[in-house]
Structures are given as structure tokens and as C-alpha cells.
Amino acid sequence: MGALRELAVSFVVPGPSGVAIRDRMRVSQTDAAVLAEVGVHLGSLASGDLAERSRQGLAHDVAGWAGRKRELTAKSSARWAGSITKATNDQWALARRGQAAYLGWLRGQISSVEARLARPLGAKADKREGLARGYASRGEWHAKARRLHTLKDRLATVEADWAAGRVRVVRGGKRLANTRHHLAVAGLSEQLWRERWQAERMFLSADGESGKRFGNETIRITDSGQLSIKLPAPLAHLANAPHGRYVLDATVRFRHRGQEWRDRIAANRAVAYRIDHDTARGRWYATASWQRAAVPVLPLEAALARGVAGVDMNDDHLAAWRLDVHGNPVGEPQRFFYDLTGSAEHRDAQIRHALSRLLHYTRRCGAAAIAIEDLDFTNGTSREQHGRNKRFRRLLSRFPTAKLKARLVSMAAEQDIAVVTVDPAYTSRWGAQHWQKPLATPARKISRHDAASIAIGRRALGHPIRRRTAPPPQHQSDGAGHRTAQAGPDTRGRDGIRPPATDHAPGDVSPSGKRKRRPSTPNTVRGAPVQLVFTDQERLDAFRKPGAALWVTRI
């Protein structure tokens, strides 16, 4: 067996730092036309600003930011210009992080392909020596050699973009842009596609300002739900209220966290708003978001003071089991199923429903923490990692580890439940080895995932996964005498020579119905039978049994 890698330390995941709530706006045709015109105008300004920021690259500084904002102020307003430039900088930084991740992925793929090309055809992997397996056939080897050249060309291009600070961003989404060439496959007409494309490229987002009325001067929502926006300078003729503002007929009522939102705007604290248009449903939505005060992370010992609910995340369900502070499983295993097929909305609803049931179970059983694995499948979906097992690679690709973890943390924070992440190494293997068989009964079937949840919980609590440690070698062989630490010499049922059982049915038949062989009488070296010592009650029970042979000595 090769050396085991060092396990990462368990830790409590920090809670969410922000809040976002959403509500539907039932706008009139006039309101929809004004919102679309304003969104398209500001979207065109955002596209030009993103292009300018991309051209500046690594040479961008505070002076360049101020120059871009001055140019946009003349075409909109100072606050709209600030929101646009800030969103542009965030989008450029996000694309930059994605570029760095893509660089790491390309380098990893190139090293994997090169390692397998260097091996003979059909060679098996050797983990001890660190050798990868060879390709199965000459045709596959040739195809991978061609792919290696393609990956190296991509790497050279991305490295040049990285050195120049150049990013490649599509406002509206690359997938939607490519859908334009496959409208029949997507089931869209050109008009529907253009409506969706226009809606995705609109810009109707405004950052909040503390101290201003209702926390936002650009997009303002009052405590009564009245929504108004500050019109850009070229569209001031659309105003229906003083100071170049347009008041919508629709009202906004945030049902979720509504009281928290009203308390915030009553104190004139900053709230950011975003307005979206769903062309498929023909609906408009308003989203409010704000930052929370930093909450100190709960210490690990305090989070685990009342035990933990270990959770094993799988493709179709969550396997959970509650453990006490000593690492012992309590109660019955729980499984919370979900279905990840279908649309993204369906998957999100399934995940929310499963996590809600998990949190309710955790509160019912009295635990204050949930232990999960710190999974990351970003490098496990390639063919070089799992060969031709397309089904397993597709399973890893659709498994929402990051989304599930983020949603669990945000939902658990509302119920004062801590989330502890542990190293996922060997949890399934060791859990099945040490816990699956001992906990299984004829009436209860224990799966490998249930046993893994126990392993995850014990690792979070700081206990070893195995059920108990082995005694020292001298105790295993009784080399240092009888192990009286487990039971005293007068304790019935201790390790050693035991008297025959007396609770069997007549005819030496056990209660289970199976006939047992009568214990033979061992002889010593001299051939004399061994004399056993019994209590009076044991002697009386033995003599009552027909045909019982017994040698006794008087105490």
C-alpha cells in the first residue's frame, strides 16, 4: 500500500457576506417601453466602456478610470457612469481570473497527455512509481499526439493574452452568441433571438449610496414599493416626475426578507438594485442586494459542542447521519433525494428542497453543525483522468458541488447552523470498511454512502474513522497476563474460559433453533479433566439439566 497523502484540517465555512432578494414587477406597456429604451442606451455605453477597458489592459490606473467616467457622464449621468465603470472593472477582473484558471487547466492537460504518450501502448498505471497508463491503441495514441499540438497552440495564445492583459468577453454571453448560428436546433426564430440578445445586453444596475434617500439615488424604491429611475441625459424627455425621473406604475413588494429591506432603506443605508427582463416569460424583475456586517467565524470546538450531522453528497441524494460528540452514530440514516436532470430552474428547485429537508433534520436532532466534504471536480471531468468512462465524466460535470455548498452555507446561516468542511480523502472507502457491515441489520440496510456520512462526521469531530484502535501486541496475545482492564476476573462473560450456557431449550438447542455441539472436556498433560469453579446457582442449574456432565470443586 502506498503512502497516504496528508489530510487537510477541517474548518468552519464563513457565512455569506451579502444578501440578494428578488420580486416581480407587473409593468405596463409604457413602463416596459421606457425601461427597454433606457436599458439599451446604457447597455451600449457599457459595451463601449468594456472595449476601452480591455484596450488599456495592464496599463489601466486610477487616472484612466476617471477619464472613462468623465466621458460617460456626458452621455448619461455621474451616478450611471460610476455604476457602469465599476461593473466594467469587475467584469474585466472576472475574465482575468477565468483566464488564469484556463491557463492552469491547459498546462495540466498537456502534462497528462505527454505522460501517457511517453508510456508503451497498453501499459498499466503504477501509482508507486508515479507512472500513468499508456493509451490502448495506436490510433488513440496518434489522435492524442495531434491533440497535444492543439493544446500547445491554445496555451501559446492564452499566454500571450495574459502577458498583454487582454481578455475576451462577450456581453450577452458566448453561448447565446453562438446560438445565432443554430436557431433551428435551439427552437428560436431570429426575432426571438434578437429580443433575448437585446435583453441580455441591457444595463439597468445601480449601486447604492449610504446617506442618500432610501439608499439609492439612481434606482429608488420607497417603503411603499414605488419604483423610479433617474433617466440619462439623452432620454430626459421621457421623464414624468421632477428632476428627470421616471416613476413606474408597477410597485415592488419584496416578500422574502421584506422587513430587513424596509429597515435598511428607512435608515438610508446603501442598497443596490438591478432590473432584468425575462423575454421567454415576458416578465420584469427587480433585485435588491446589500452587504452584511462581518460576523466572526464560530470556533470549530463551539460548532461541534452538540455533535454533528455528517453529510455525503451524491449525484442523486444526500446521505446524512447524526453523530454525538464521541463520534457514535445516533438514530437512523437519512437520505434526501433530488433530480439533477431537466432545466436549470428545476435543478435549483430540487437542490433547495433537499437542503431545506436536511436543515430541518439537523435542527430536529439537536445538532448545531453540518459536516460536508470539500469536493472539487474541476480537474476530474477530462478523458485523461477517467479514460473512456463517459458516463462517469458526465456525472462529475453536472454535479453542482460549488453551487450546493454555497447554497447550503447561505441557508444554514439563517438557522444558526454551522457548516464544517473536511478533507474528502478515503471517506467512502474507510467508511464502508469500518462502518457499513457492523451497522447493518436484517431490518436496516446500510449503503456505502451512509457509512461515508459517518466517516465525514467523525473526521469533522477529530476522531479517527475506524471504530476502535487495536490493543498493544502484548495484550493481543496475553503475553503480559489476562486483559483485566476490560473485565474483572469475577465478571461473567469476560475473556477466558466460560461456563456452558444455561438458557438453552431442552436437548441443548439454542433459542435460534440451531443445535450446538456440547463443549468437549479438555484434558491436561496428565490426562486429568480440568476442574471448573461455579457458584451455587450455576451448580444447581447445571444439575437440573438432564444428562449434564460436570466436574466441580468445593469453594
N, C-alpha and C positions, 0 to 999 in steps of 0.2 A: 504494500500500500504506500502510495506516495505521500509526501509531506502535505499536511493541511495548511491552507493559507490562513493568515492571521485575520481574526474576526474583527469587524468594526464595532465600536462602542455604541450601545443603544442610547437614544436621546429623545427628549420630548420635542415634538414639532411645534414651532411657534404658531400662534393663532393668526388669522387673517388681519391684514393691516388696513383694509378698505371695505366699503360696503357699496353695493350697487342694487338698485331696485328699479322695476320697470312697470309701466302702465300703458294701456291702450288709449289712444286719442281718437274719438269719433268726430273727425273733422268734416266740414262741409266742402263742397266743390271749390268754393272761392278760397278757403283756407288751404286746401291741397294744392291749388294752382300757385298761390303765393309761396308756400313752403318749397315747392319744386323749383320755382324760379330763383329763390334765394339760395337753395342748395346747389343748383347747377352753377350759379355765378361764383359762389365761394369755392366750389369744387374745382373750377378752372383755375382760380388763384392758388389753390393748394397744389395742383399739378405743376404749375409753373414754378412755385417755390421749391417743390421737391426736386425738380430738374436742376434748379440753380444750386441747391444744397449738394446734390450729387456731383455737380461740376467742380465745386470747391474742394471736395474730398477732405484730405487731411489738413489742408491749409485753412480750414474754417476756424474762426475765432469769434470773440465777442463783438468785434467791430463788424465783421461780416454779418453776424446775426442782426445787429442793429440796422445795418444797411438794408437787408431784406425786409425788415419790419417797416422801415420808412416807406419803401416802395409799395407795400401792401396797404399801408394806412390810407394813402390817397385813393385807393380803389375800393376800400371798404370802410373800416374804422379802426381806431387804435386797439380796441379790445379784440375785434375779429382778427386783426393782424397778429396780435400776440398769441391767440389760440392756434392760428394756422402755423406760425413758425415753430411753436412748441411741439405741435403734432408732427411737423416735418422732421424735427430733430429726433423725436422719439422713433419715428419710422425708420430713419436712417440708422440709428443705433441698433434697432431690432434687426434690420437687414445685415448689419455688420456682425452681430452675434450669430446669425444664421450662416453667414459666410465662414466664420471661424469653425462652426460645427461641421459644415460641409467639407472644409479642408481636413479636419481630423478624420472624417469618415472616408474620404478618398485615400488618405495615407494608410489607414487601416486595411482597406480593401486591397490596395496594391501590395502591401506586405503579406497578406494572406494568400493572394494568388501567386506571388513569387515563391513563397514557401512550398506551396503544393506543386508548382511546376518543377521545382528542384528535386522532388521525390520521384522514384520509379512508378510506373503505371501499376495500379492496384496495391501499392504499399499501404500497410495499416499504420494508423497513428500510434505514436509512442509518447505517452504523457511524461514518463520518467525522463526521457531524453529530450523532450520538448520538440518532437518531430510531428509535422502534420501528415495527414494521409494523402496518398497520391490520387490522381484522377483515375477514373475507372477505365477509360478507353483512350485510344489515340485521337479520335475525333473530338472528344471533350477537351483533351489537352490542347489541341490546336485552336479550338474556339476560345479557350481561356487565355491562350497566348495573344490572340487578337484583341480580346477584351482588355488585357493588360496595357496594350498600346493606347487604347481608347481612354482608359482611366488616367494614364500618364499625360495625355494631351489635355484632358479636363483639368488635371491638377496644375499644369503649367498655366492655363488660362486663369484659374481661380487665384493662384499665387500672384500673378501679375495684377489682377484687380485688387487683391489685398494690399499689395505694396503701394499701389496708386491711390488707395482709399476710395475706389469706385465700387458702387453697389448697383444691383439690378433689381428694381422694384416695379411692379405693375399695380397702379392704383385701380382698384376694382377687382383684383385677383387674377392670377395667371390661369387658373382653371377656367374661370368664366371667359377669359380672353380666348383660350383655345377652343371653348365650346362654340364659338362663332363659326368655326370651320366644320363642325359636326352637329348642325342643328337638327337633322333628321334623327340622329341617334339619341340626342337629348330630348326630343319631343317638343322642340320650341320652334316658333316662327321667327323671322327676322325682326318683326316689330316687338314681340315679347322679349326677345333677347336684348334689343336696344333699350327697352324700358328697364330691364333688370340692370343692364350695364350703366345706365344713367343713374339709377338709384344707388348703386354701389359706389359710384364716384362722387356723389354729392357730399358736401361738407356742412353739417349743422351741429357742431360741437362747440361748447363754450366752457372755459374754466371758471371756477368760482372765485370770489374775492371776499375775504372776511372784512366785516365792517360796512359793506355795501348793503343796500336794501334787499332783503330776502336772500342774501348771499351770492347774488349773481346779477350783473347789470346787463349782460348781453342777451341771455335767455332767462327770463324771470318767471317763476311760478309762485304765486301768492299762497297764503294759507287757505284761501277759499278754493284753490285749484285753477285760478285764471292764469293762462299762459300768454306771454307776449315776448316778442323778439325785437331786437334793435336792427333795423334794416341797414344794409350797406348804403354808402352814399349814392351810387348809381341807381338804386332802387328805392330812393326816398319817396318817390311819388306814389308808392303803394301803401303808405302809412295811413292808418285810420285812428291814430292816437297822437297826442303831443310828443315832441322831441324825437320824431322819426321812428316811432314804434308801431308795430302791428299787433293787435290783440286778436287772438283766435276765438272763435265761438265755442270751440271744444274746451272742456275742463279736464283736469288731471286729478285723479284720486289714487294715490298710492295706498293700496290695501296692505301690502306687506311692509312692515316697519314704518307705517304711516305716522305713528306718534313720534318715533325717533326723528323722522324727517321734519315734522312740524316743529318739534322742539329746537331743531337746528336752525331752521330759517327764521324762527321767532327771535333767536339770539343773533341773527345776521351773520351766521358763520358760513364759510365757503361751501358751496355745493356745485358740482359740475353737472351739466346737462348735455344729453345727446338725443337727437331726433332722427329716427330711422323710418324708412319706407319699405314695407314688405309688398313687393309687386305681385307675388303669387297669390296672396290673400287680399290684396287691396287695402291694407291696414297701415296706420301710422302709429308709432310707439315713441314714448318719451322715457328716457333712462336717467335717473339721478344717481350720483355717486359722490362719495366723500371719504376722507381718510379718518381712521380711528387713532385714538391716542395709543401710544406704545404700551402694551401690557407686559409686565415681567413674565418670563417663561417659568412655569411651575417646575420646581426641582423634581428630579426623577424619583427620589425616595418618597416625596409627598404624593406624587401622582399614583404610585403603586402601593400606598398605605392600605387600601381596601381590596387588594387583589387586582386582577386584570382580565380582560376578555381577549383572548388570543384569536386572531382572525387570519385565515388563509384565503387569499384572493385567487379565484379560478376563472376560467373562461365563461362559465355559466352560473356560478353561485359563489357565495361567501360562506365558508365553514368557520363557525365560531364555537368557542368553549370557554366557560368561565373558570379561572384558576384562583385559589386563595393565595394568601401571602407566602405560603410554604411551597407553592407550585403544584398543589394537588388539584386535579380536575373536579369540579363540583357540578352536580346536576347532569343534565343530558346534553349531548352535542346539538347545535342548532345549524340549520342551513337556510340561507336566504337566496333564493334563485332570481335570476334576471335573464333577459334575452337581448343579445347584442346584435341581432340581425335587424334589417329594416333601415329606416331613415335615422338621421342624427337626432331628431327630436324624440323619436321612440326610444333610442338608446339612452338618451339623457333622462327621460322619464323612468325607465327601468332602473337605472343606477340610483336615482334619487329615492325611489320606492324601497329598494333593497337596503340602502344606507339608513333610511328612516326606521325600518324594522330592526336593524342592527343597533341603532342608538336606543330605541325603546327597550330592547332586550338587555342592554348594558345597564340602563337605569333600574330595570326591574330586579336584576340580580345583585344590585348593590355595588358594583364596581365603578370606579371613577376614571378608568383609563382603558384604552383600546390599543392593543399591540398589533402592528402590521409589519410586513416585510418592506424593506427599501428596495423595491424592484426597479430595474431599468433595462428595457428590452430594445434600446436604440441600436445596439450592435448585434442583436440576436436574430434579425429578420433576413439576413443575407443567405444566399445559397452556399457561400463558402463556410458558413458556420454550421448549418444543418443539412447540407447536401441536397438531395432531391426530395426531401420531405416537404412538399409544397403545402400540404395541409397544416403541418405544424408551423411553418413560417407564416402562413396566412393567419393562423390563430394568434401568433405573437404580434402581428401587425395591427390587428383590430383590438387587441387587449388594451383598455384605457387605463393604464397604470397611473400616469400623471394626473389625468382628469379625475379618476376615482379618489386618489389621495388628496388632491386639492379640495374636492367637494366634501370629503369626509372631514377634513380639518375645519372647513368653514361651518359645516352643520354641527360638528361636535362642540365648537366654541360657543354656540348658542345654548347648549345644555350643560355647560361647565364640565365637559368630559375631555380629558387629555388624550392625545394621540402619540404613542411611542413607536418609533421605527427601530427595527432590529436588522442585523445582517441576515440576508436570506440564505446563507451558505448551509447546505446539508439539512435544512429543516424538514423537508419532505422525507428524505432518506432515513435520518435518525429518528424522526417521529414515528414512522412506520416500523422501524426496527425495535424500538423500546416501548411503544405505547399502543400500537394497533391491536396486537393479539391479546395482551393482558386485559384490556378493557372490553373486549368483545364477549358477548353472552349469546345464548340461543335466542333471546328476545331482542337483542340490540346488535346491529351490525355496525362496526366501526370502519369507516373508509380511511384511505390514506390521507385524505385532506383533513379529516377530523383529527387524526394523530398529528398532522403538521401544525394545526392550530395550537395544540398543547405544547409542541416544541417552540413555537413562536412566543407563546406566553411565558414559558419557563426561561427563555433567553432574555426576555424583557425584565423579568424579575431578578435576573442574575444567577439563576440556578442552572446546573448542568442539565442537558436534555435527558440523559439516561436516568432511569427510575431510581437507582441507588448505586453507590460506589461499591466496588469489590472489597472484601476484607483483606487484611495483610496476608501474605503467603503462609506464615506460620499458623494463622488462625484457620486458613482453608484446610490444612492437613492436621490440625490439632497437635501440631508439634510442641506448642507451649502449654498443653493441657486443654481441658474442655473449655469451650467458649461460654463461660458462665455470665458474660455480660448480657447475653440475650435472655437467659432464663436461669434461675437458680437451680441447685441440684434437687430440690424438693418440688419443683414445678412440674405439674403433669403436662406432658406433651412437649417437653424440651428435647433438644437434640441428644440422642443416645438410645439406649435400649428401652423400649416402651412395652408395657404390658399389653396383652391382646385386648382388642375392643370387646366391650360387653353389651353394646346396644344393638347387636345384630338380631335378626329374626332367628327362630329355631332352625336348626340344620345348618348353622354357620352361613346364612345368606344375608348379604348386606341390604340395607333399605332400598338401594337402587335396583335390586333384583338380580345382581350378578353374584355368583358363588365365588367365594375367595378361598384360596388354599390355606389350610391350617398351618400356622408357622411351625417350622421344624425345630427340634430341640438341638441346639448346637452342643458339641462336646468339646471338652478341654483336651489338653495334651494327654492326660492320664485316662481319658475316656469317661470321666465322671460328668454327669449332667450339671449344667450351670444352675445354681440356686438363686432364685429371684426373691426379692423382698416386697411384700404387698401390705397394704393397710387392711384393717379388719373388714371394712365394707367391700373392698376388692376381693378379698378371700371368700367372703360369703357369696358374692355374685358369681364367682368362678365355680364354687361347689354346686350352685344351683343349676348350672348348665350341664345337660346330660353328656356324658362321655368326655368330659373335660379332664385332661391330664395336667397336673400341676405339681410342681415341687416348691415347697415353701420352707422358710426358716422362721423360727420364732424370734421376734424382736426382744 
